[in-house]
């Protein structure tokens, strides 16, 4: 059973066949699928699953805090099941490939007090951009 499935079951989330398939599709490291990609993979496992069910299920998972919605540039939103381990993203500027990265240091504490302007900082999003090896070789 996937980590995401375990977390959802641990929360008492009713596990329908459709929800289970969406969670299974999102399982793995460095998974950052669009809703349409999730739907296409879910249909391969459960042909009767609708696009609306996939979108609604992803929205519920985001609301529960079990999946992160990742928006990079003007591309479609992507869904990241790695919601409980702090990480940042490395994005290819050409093809949009996304990888989870874990830089050293703590971006929450790296911002000096003089740059906080009285804010209480609760979250940080850092996106590293570059060109992936496949695009660089092309």
FENKA-V93387 format. One record per backbone hydrogen bond with DSSP energy under -1.0 kcal/mol. CO is the residue of the C=O (numbers start at 1). NH is the residue of the N-H. Records with the same first field share a line. If there is no record, write none. Layout:
BEGIN
CO=NH ; NH
END
This chain:
BEGIN
2=6
3=7
4=8
5=9
6=10
7=11
8=13
9=12
14=16
16=20
17=21
18=22
19=23
20=24
21=25
22=26
24=27
33=79
34=38
35=39
36=40
37=41
38=42
39=43
40=44
42=46
46=49
50=54
51=55
52=56
53=57
54=58
55=59
56=60
57=61
58=62
59=63
60=64
61=66 ; 67
62=65
68=80
70=78
72=75
78=70
79=33
80=68
81=83
88=101
89=128
90=99
91=130
92=96
97=92
99=90
101=88
106=110
112=115
113=116
116=119
126=89
128=91
130=93
132=136
133=137
END
